[in-house]
Amino acid sequence: MLTERISLIKERFRSYILYLVVLVLVLLTMSLARNILRISQAENRVDDVRERVESLRQENEKLKDDLGKVEGEAYVEFQARDKLGLTKEGEIVVVLPDEEVLRKIAPKIEEEEEVLPAPTWQRWLRLFY
């Protein structure tokens, strides 16, 4: 009887061990799938960050070019002339009023209608009468 009980316990234990092994394998498979998904998402984030870094590098290069232009003497002179109204010696500054005021004071251009010359007989008639 004891041996029967021991064999029954061994069989139950084996079935429990089998269930336990299957459960562990399922858990490991789920964990592996989750880790693969996380790695895939991390790769996508890395790609997005790389694209952003590249766009920021291009923007940085553009800003460096702009800074080089702004630091130049020609740009400083242009800004002094345009914004401050400064001139070199011997130059004259002409300040024009707004476009609306200019239109009011500008002379009107009248368009002439093209008229055919009078016929010869009418000119002779006017000449004598």
Contact map, one row per residue, 1 for C-alpha under 8 A:
111110000000000000000000000000000000000000000000000000000000000000000000000000000000000000000000000000000000000000000000000000000
111111000000000000000000000000000000000000000000000000000000000000000000000000000000000000000000000000000000000000000000000000000
111111100000000000000000000000000000000000000000000000000000000000000000000000000000000000000000000000000000000000000000000000000
111111110000000000000000000000000000000000000000000000000000000000000000000000000000000000000000000000000000000000000000000000000
111111111000000000000000000000000000000000000000000000000000000000000000000000000000000000000000000000000000000000000000000000000
011111111100000000000000000000000000000000000000000000000000000000000000000000000000000000000000000000000000000000000000000000000
001111111110000000000000000000000000000000000000000000000000000000000000000000000000000000000000000000000000000000000000000000000
000111111111000000000000000000000000000000000000000000000000000000000000000000000000000000000000000000000000000000000000000000000
000011111111100000000000000000000000000000000000000000000000000000000000000000000000000000000000000000000000000000000000000000000
000001111111110000000000000000000000000000000000000000000000000000000000000000000000000000000000000000000000000000000000000000000
000000111111111000000000000000000000000000000000000000000000000000000000000000000000000000000000000000000000000000000000000000000
000000011111111100000000000000000000000000000000000000000000000000000000000000000000000000000000000000000000000000000000000000000
000000001111111110000000000000000000000000000000000000000000000000000000000000000000000000000000000000000000000000000000000000000
000000000111111111000000000000000000000000000000000000000000000000000000000000000000000000000000000000000000000000000000000000000
000000000011111111100000000000000000000000000000000000000000000000000000000000000000000000000000000000000000000000000000000000000
000000000001111111110000000000000000000000000000000000000000000000000000000000000000000000000000000000000000000000000000000000000
000000000000111111111000000000000000000000000000000000000000000000000000000000000000000000000000000000000000000000000000000000000
000000000000011111111100000000000000000000000000000000000000000000000000000000000000000000000000000000000000000000000000000000000
000000000000001111111110000000000000000000000000000000000000000000000000000000000000000000000000000000000000000000000000000000000
000000000000000111111111000000000000000000000000000000000000000000000000000000000000000000000000000000000000000000000000000000000
000000000000000011111111100000000000000000000000000000000000000000000000000000000000000000000000000000000000000000000000000000000
000000000000000001111111110000000000000000000000000000000000000000000000000000000000000000000000000000000000000000000000000000000
000000000000000000111111111000000000000000000000000000000000000000000000000000000000000000000000000000000000000000000000000000000
000000000000000000011111111100000000000000000000000000000000000000000000000000000000000000000000000000000000000000000000000000000
000000000000000000001111111110000000000000000000000000000000000000000000000000000000000000000000000000000000000000000000000000000
000000000000000000000111111111000000000000000000000000000000000000000000000000000000000000000000000000000000000000000000000000000
000000000000000000000011111111100000000000000000000000000000000000000000000000000000000000000000000000000000000000000000000000000
000000000000000000000001111111110000000000000000000000000000000000000000000000000000000000000000000000000000000000000000000000000
000000000000000000000000111111111000000000000000000000000000000000000000000000000000000000000000000000000000000000000000000000000
000000000000000000000000011111111100000000000000000000000000000000000000000000000000000000000000000000000000000000000000000000000
000000000000000000000000001111111110000000000000000000000000000000000000000000000000000000000000000000000000000000000000000000000
000000000000000000000000000111111111000000000000000000000000000000000000000000000000000000000000000000000000000000000000000000000
000000000000000000000000000011111111100000000000000000000000000000000000000000000000000000000000000000000000000000000000000000000
000000000000000000000000000001111111110000000000000000000000000000000000000000000000000000000000000000000000000000000000000000000
000000000000000000000000000000111111111000000000000000000000000000000000000000000000000000000000000000000000000000000000000000000
000000000000000000000000000000011111111100000000000000000000000000000000000000000000000000000000000000000000000000000000000000000
000000000000000000000000000000001111111110000000000000000000000000000000000000000000000000000000000000000000000000000000000000000
000000000000000000000000000000000111111111000000000000000000000000000000000000000000000000000000000000000000000000000000000000000
000000000000000000000000000000000011111111100000000000000000000000000000000000000000000000000000000000000000000000000000000000000
000000000000000000000000000000000001111111110000000000000000000000000000000000000000000000000000000000000000000000000000000000000
000000000000000000000000000000000000111111111000000000000000000000000000000000000000000000000000000000000000000000000000000000000
000000000000000000000000000000000000011111111100000000000000000000000000000000000000000000000000000000000000000000000000000000000
000000000000000000000000000000000000001111111110000000000000000000000000000000000000000000000000000000000000000000000000000000000
000000000000000000000000000000000000000111111111000000000000000000000000000000000000000000000000000000000000000000000000000000000
000000000000000000000000000000000000000011111111100000000000000000000000000000000000000000000000000000000000000000000000000000000
000000000000000000000000000000000000000001111111110000000000000000000000000000000000000000000000000000000000000000000000000000000
000000000000000000000000000000000000000000111111111000000000000000000000000000000000000000000000000000000000000000000000000000000
000000000000000000000000000000000000000000011111111100000000000000000000000000000000000000000000000000000000000000000000000000000
000000000000000000000000000000000000000000001111111110000000000000000000000000000000000000000000000000000000000000000000000000000
000000000000000000000000000000000000000000000111111111000000000000000000000000000000000000000000000000000000000000000000000000000
000000000000000000000000000000000000000000000011111111100000000000000000000000000000000000000000000000000000000000000000000000000
000000000000000000000000000000000000000000000001111111110000000000000000000000000000000000000000000000000000000000000000000000000
000000000000000000000000000000000000000000000000111111111000000000000000000000000000000000000000000000000000000000000000000000000
000000000000000000000000000000000000000000000000011111111100000000000000000000000000000000000000000000000000000000000000000000000
000000000000000000000000000000000000000000000000001111111110000000000000000000000000000000000000000000000000000000000000000000000
000000000000000000000000000000000000000000000000000111111111000000000000000000000000000000000000000000000000000000000000000000000
000000000000000000000000000000000000000000000000000011111111100000000000000000000000000000000000000000000000000000000000000000000
000000000000000000000000000000000000000000000000000001111111110000000000000000000000000000000000000000000000000000000000000000000
000000000000000000000000000000000000000000000000000000111111111000000000000000000000000000000000000000000000000000000000000000000
000000000000000000000000000000000000000000000000000000011111111100000000000000000000000000000000000000000000000000000000000000000
000000000000000000000000000000000000000000000000000000001111111110000000000000000000000000000000000000000000000000000000000000000
000000000000000000000000000000000000000000000000000000000111111111000000000000000000000000000000000000000000000000000000000000000
000000000000000000000000000000000000000000000000000000000011111111100000000000000000000000000000000000000000000000000000000000000
000000000000000000000000000000000000000000000000000000000001111111110000000000000000000000000000000000000000000000000000000000000
000000000000000000000000000000000000000000000000000000000000111111111000000000000000000000000000000000000000000000000000000000000
000000000000000000000000000000000000000000000000000000000000011111111100000000000000000000000000000000000000000000000000000000000
000000000000000000000000000000000000000000000000000000000000001111111110000000000000000000000000000000000000000000000000000000000
000000000000000000000000000000000000000000000000000000000000000111111111000000000000000000000000000000000000000000000000000000000
000000000000000000000000000000000000000000000000000000000000000011111111001000000000000000000000000000000000000000000000000000000
000000000000000000000000000000000000000000000000000000000000000001111111001100000000000000000000000000000000000000000000000000000
000000000000000000000000000000000000000000000000000000000000000000111111101100000000000000000000000000000000000000000000000000000
000000000000000000000000000000000000000000000000000000000000000000011111111100000000000000000000000000000000000000000000000000000
000000000000000000000000000000000000000000000000000000000000000000000011111110000000000000000000000000000000000000000000000000000
000000000000000000000000000000000000000000000000000000000000000000000001111111000000000000000000000000000000000000000000000000000
000000000000000000000000000000000000000000000000000000000000000000001111111111100000000000000000000000000000000000000000000000000
000000000000000000000000000000000000000000000000000000000000000000000111111111110000000000000000000000000000000000000000000000000
000000000000000000000000000000000000000000000000000000000000000000000000111111111000000000000000000000000000000000000000000000000
000000000000000000000000000000000000000000000000000000000000000000000000011111111100000000000000000000000000000000000000000000000
000000000000000000000000000000000000000000000000000000000000000000000000001111111111000000000000000000000000000000000000000000000
000000000000000000000000000000000000000000000000000000000000000000000000000111111111110000000000000000000000000000000000000000000
000000000000000000000000000000000000000000000000000000000000000000000000000011111111111000000000000000000000000000000000000000000
000000000000000000000000000000000000000000000000000000000000000000000000000001111111110000000000000000000000000000000000000000000
000000000000000000000000000000000000000000000000000000000000000000000000000000111111100000000000000000000000000000000000000000000
000000000000000000000000000000000000000000000000000000000000000000000000000000111111110000000000000000000000000000000000000000000
000000000000000000000000000000000000000000000000000000000000000000000000000000011111111000001000000000000000000000000000000000000
000000000000000000000000000000000000000000000000000000000000000000000000000000011101111100000000000000000000000000000000000000000
000000000000000000000000000000000000000000000000000000000000000000000000000000001000111110111000000000000000000000000000000000000
000000000000000000000000000000000000000000000000000000000000000000000000000000000000011111100000000000000000000000000000000000000
000000000000000000000000000000000000000000000000000000000000000000000000000000000000001111100000000000000000000000000000000000000
000000000000000000000000000000000000000000000000000000000000000000000000000000000000000111110000000000000000000000000000000000000
000000000000000000000000000000000000000000000000000000000000000000000000000000000000001111111000000000000000000000000000000000000
000000000000000000000000000000000000000000000000000000000000000000000000000000000000001001111100000000000000000000000000000000000
000000000000000000000000000000000000000000000000000000000000000000000000000000000000101000111110000000000000000000000000000000000
000000000000000000000000000000000000000000000000000000000000000000000000000000000000000000011111000000000000000000000000000000000
000000000000000000000000000000000000000000000000000000000000000000000000000000000000000000001111100000000000000000000000000000000
000000000000000000000000000000000000000000000000000000000000000000000000000000000000000000000111110001000000000000000000000000000
000000000000000000000000000000000000000000000000000000000000000000000000000000000000000000000011111011000000000000000000000000000
000000000000000000000000000000000000000000000000000000000000000000000000000000000000000000000001111111000000000000000000000000000
000000000000000000000000000000000000000000000000000000000000000000000000000000000000000000000000111111100000000000000000000000000
000000000000000000000000000000000000000000000000000000000000000000000000000000000000000000000000011111110000000000000000000000000
000000000000000000000000000000000000000000000000000000000000000000000000000000000000000000000000111111111000000000000000000000000
000000000000000000000000000000000000000000000000000000000000000000000000000000000000000000000001111111111100000000000000000000000
000000000000000000000000000000000000000000000000000000000000000000000000000000000000000000000000001111111100000000000000000000000
000000000000000000000000000000000000000000000000000000000000000000000000000000000000000000000000000111111100000000000000000000000
000000000000000000000000000000000000000000000000000000000000000000000000000000000000000000000000000011111110000000000000000000000
000000000000000000000000000000000000000000000000000000000000000000000000000000000000000000000000000001111111000000000000000000000
000000000000000000000000000000000000000000000000000000000000000000000000000000000000000000000000000000001111100000000000000000000
000000000000000000000000000000000000000000000000000000000000000000000000000000000000000000000000000000000111110000000000000000000
000000000000000000000000000000000000000000000000000000000000000000000000000000000000000000000000000000000011111000000000000000000
000000000000000000000000000000000000000000000000000000000000000000000000000000000000000000000000000000000001111100000000000000000
000000000000000000000000000000000000000000000000000000000000000000000000000000000000000000000000000000000000111110000000000000000
000000000000000000000000000000000000000000000000000000000000000000000000000000000000000000000000000000000000011111000000000000000
000000000000000000000000000000000000000000000000000000000000000000000000000000000000000000000000000000000000001111100000000000000
000000000000000000000000000000000000000000000000000000000000000000000000000000000000000000000000000000000000000111110000000000000
000000000000000000000000000000000000000000000000000000000000000000000000000000000000000000000000000000000000000011111000000000000
000000000000000000000000000000000000000000000000000000000000000000000000000000000000000000000000000000000000000001111100000000000
000000000000000000000000000000000000000000000000000000000000000000000000000000000000000000000000000000000000000000111110000000000
000000000000000000000000000000000000000000000000000000000000000000000000000000000000000000000000000000000000000000011111011000000
000000000000000000000000000000000000000000000000000000000000000000000000000000000000000000000000000000000000000000001111111000000
000000000000000000000000000000000000000000000000000000000000000000000000000000000000000000000000000000000000000000000111111100000
000000000000000000000000000000000000000000000000000000000000000000000000000000000000000000000000000000000000000000000011111110000
000000000000000000000000000000000000000000000000000000000000000000000000000000000000000000000000000000000000000000000111111111000
000000000000000000000000000000000000000000000000000000000000000000000000000000000000000000000000000000000000000000000111111111100
000000000000000000000000000000000000000000000000000000000000000000000000000000000000000000000000000000000000000000000001111111110
000000000000000000000000000000000000000000000000000000000000000000000000000000000000000000000000000000000000000000000000111111111
000000000000000000000000000000000000000000000000000000000000000000000000000000000000000000000000000000000000000000000000011111111
000000000000000000000000000000000000000000000000000000000000000000000000000000000000000000000000000000000000000000000000001111111
000000000000000000000000000000000000000000000000000000000000000000000000000000000000000000000000000000000000000000000000000111111
000000000000000000000000000000000000000000000000000000000000000000000000000000000000000000000000000000000000000000000000000011111
